[in-house]
Amino acid sequence: MKNRLAELRHERQWSQEKLGTILGVSRQTIISIEKGRFDPSLPLAFQISNVFGLTIEDIFTPEEK
C-alpha cells in the first residue's frame, strides 16, 4: 500500500518521533508505515486520517498489481 504519511508529516515539520507520540505508536512503526513495510490497522489508519484532517483514501492508496 502506498501512502503520503512522510509528505504530510514533513508539511507540518513533525519528526517521526513526534507523530508516533501523537498517535501512541513507536517511531519504528511510523518508519515502517512510511516505507511501506507495514500497513496500519484500520483503527490506526482512522487515527492518522483524523490527525491530518483527511480521509483514509487521501493518505493511503492500494498499489497496482
SVG drawing of the C-alpha trace seen along z (x, -y; Angstrom):
<svg xmlns="http://www.w3.org/2000/svg" viewBox="-12 -22 24 30">
<polyline fill="none" stroke="black" stroke-width="0.4" points="0.0,0.0 1.3,-3.4 0.9,-6.3 1.6,-10.1 2.5,-9.9 6.1,-11.2 4.9,-14.0 2.1,-15.1 4.5,-14.8 7.1,-17.0 4.5,-19.6 3.9,-20.0 7.6,-19.8 7.0,-16.9 9.6,-14.3 8.7,-10.6 9.1,-10.6 6.5,-13.4 4.0,-11.8 4.5,-8.5 3.8,-10.2 0.7,-11.9 -0.6,-8.5 0.6,-6.5 2.9,-4.3 6.7,-3.9 8.9,-5.8 9.7,-2.5 6.1,-2.0 6.0,-5.3 9.2,-4.5 7.7,-1.1 4.4,-2.6 6.2,-5.4 8.5,-2.8 5.5,-0.6 6.8,2.3 3.8,2.2 0.1,1.5 -1.6,-0.1 -4.6,1.4 -7.9,-0.2 -8.2,-1.9 -4.6,-3.4 -5.5,-4.4 -8.5,-6.3 -6.3,-7.9 -3.8,-9.0 -6.6,-10.5 -8.0,-12.4 -4.6,-13.8 -4.2,-15.2 -7.8,-16.1 -8.0,-13.9 -9.8,-10.8 -8.0,-7.4 -8.2,-7.4 -6.4,-10.7 -3.5,-9.2 -3.4,-5.5 -3.8,-4.1 -3.6,-0.4 -0.6,0.4 -1.4,1.5 -0.6,5.2"/>
</svg>
